[in-house]
Amino acid sequence: AADLPSPSRGPRPAMTSIGDLPEDVLVELLSLLPARELLRTCRLVCSQWRYVVDLNTLWKRKCQRDGFYRQSYDRSISDWKIFYMLCHMKKNLLKNPRAEENFQHWTLDDNEGDKWKIEDLPGAHGSHMSDPRVHKYFVTSYGPCFKSQLITLDKEGYWNQLMDEIRPEITVKDWYAARFDCGCRYELTVRLLSKDYIVLEEFHPEPVVIEQWSDAKWREISHTFQNYPAGVRYIWFQHGGQDTQYWAGWYGVRVTNSSITIGPPT
């Protein structure tokens, strides 16, 4: 019988590793991974991966994938990684803003008259809100009623260097309304605080007084902090008020749907 050909003893071709992929293909692959994995794991693999993970094009691709990208942003955004992180982390930092969990997470600073109460929309002599997610509100009495929350930024994922160097925009919104049959007073104070609780910047507009027989419509108040000093570590939010006719019960200002969000500079 004829001898069978012996298997080739020559060198095998080297296996292609993920590191041999072209840069644009590696960007496309890595952009599929969560940001946390990219920064905490992939970036430590080797110098090539660190270089790719730090590329603006990778984070711009992640923005496109996750719906954060607009073509109009191209000229204004210099750091797509920070832009992506801010978009990805964006949420309401105030807890229980719509009275769904009783008074949980709120500190009742002043609780006078017949005290704070929670009611269902639209309430007596009230009106509905345009936001279908809101079903309840907090209501004040004939004595001063104020409640607050203190937000610790690093616990919410906003690290010190980000707040000091990027200084992302901090947007505060609140909704308030009166009863049709009673006048009321509404107040809002928001402070940006240092690690020692020193006030670095404050938003405290003039109190709003709504006269009796108003339209009882819900109104939004909004403010955005920009270019604030470095060193912001906490945000303190307080709102409330009372009625202006000192009627027993809950005839004062109503508040709900409050929010504090942090986003990329516009």
Stockholm file with secondary structure:
# STOCKHOLM 1.0

chainA/1-266         AADLPSPSRGPRPAMTSIGDLPEDVLVELLSLLPARELLRTCRLVCSQWRYVVDLNTLWKRKCQRDGFYRQSYDRSISDWKIFYMLCHMKKNLLKNPRAEENFQHWTLDDNEGDKWKIEDLPGAHGSHMSDPRVHKYFVTSYGPCFKSQLITLDKEGYWNQLMDEIRPEITVKDWYAARFDCGCRYELTVRLLSKDYIVLEEFHPEPVVIEQWSDAKWREISHTFQNYPAGVRYIWFQHGGQDTQYWAGWYGVRVTNSSITIGPPT
#=GR chainA/1-266 SS CCCCCCCCCSCCCCCCCGGGSCHHHHHHHHTTSCHHHHHHTGGGTCHHHHHHHTCHHHHHHHHHHHTCCCGGGTTTCSCHHHHHHHHHHCCCCSSSTTSTTTTTTCEEEEECTTCCEEEESSCTTCCCCSCTTCCEEEECCSSCEEEEEEEETGGGTCCHHIIIIICCEEEEEEEEECCTTSCEEEEEEEEEECTTCCEEEEECCCCEEECSSCCCCCEEEEEEECSCCSCCCEEEEEEEEEESSCCSSSCSCEEEEEEEEEECCC
#=GC SS_cons         CCCCCCCCCSCCCCCCCGGGSCHHHHHHHHTTSCHHHHHHTGGGTCHHHHHHHTCHHHHHHHHHHHTCCCGGGTTTCSCHHHHHHHHHHCCCCSSSTTSTTTTTTCEEEEECTTCCEEEESSCTTCCCCSCTTCCEEEECCSSCEEEEEEEETGGGTCCHHIIIIICCEEEEEEEEECCTTSCEEEEEEEEEECTTCCEEEEECCCCEEECSSCCCCCEEEEEEECSCCSCCCEEEEEEEEEESSCCSSSCSCEEEEEEEEEECCC
//
